[in-house]
């Protein structure tokens, strides 16, 4: 579920000459619920040798979860915070060693669109940063930079960095290209991993 509140009044630093769209600034809220169903069917198991672990039964488990977020957007600036995996994972089939409990994830996203005032230009520059951390305080950030051409075409680069130790470590570089067409967004993304896991 999501709800959007439009804000008719906006500070003077966003005027008609610098605005990038005709849409009024808004504040939006969202919340989602989901359920994960797990089925373990051992009725068709035929072990070569007797196995005490196999109970030849059929077990089911349903685990609910929720996510939420808030987002503020103007023609030039946006910021949002969100959280996922808010409810503890509950399963009567597996133990926490067999099915680890997913950690809560928190996100902070901030971006700004740069366009020179009083100058007609086809290019818009959008730097942004995304902070991510978990409840056990594993941290990483993405630094992103996009260039729009005539508002409908864009190219971008993203650099991902891990902050789990003093100096951190490089995780990956991402390149993307996309376009907006009749209310749809089409994009191609290439993600190159810099860590030892390929």
DAUR-V768295 format. One record per run of one state. SS is the DSSP state (@ for helix, = for strand, . for the rest). FROM is the first residue (numbers start at 1). LEN is the number of residues. Records with the same first field share a line. If there is no record, write none. Layout:
SS->FROM-LEN, FROM-LEN
//
This chain:
.->1-1, 7-19, 42-16, 74-3, 85-20, 115-8, 135-4, 150-3, 163-6, 182-2, 194-5
=->2-5, 26-16, 58-16, 77-8, 105-10, 123-12, 139-11, 153-10, 169-13, 184-10
//
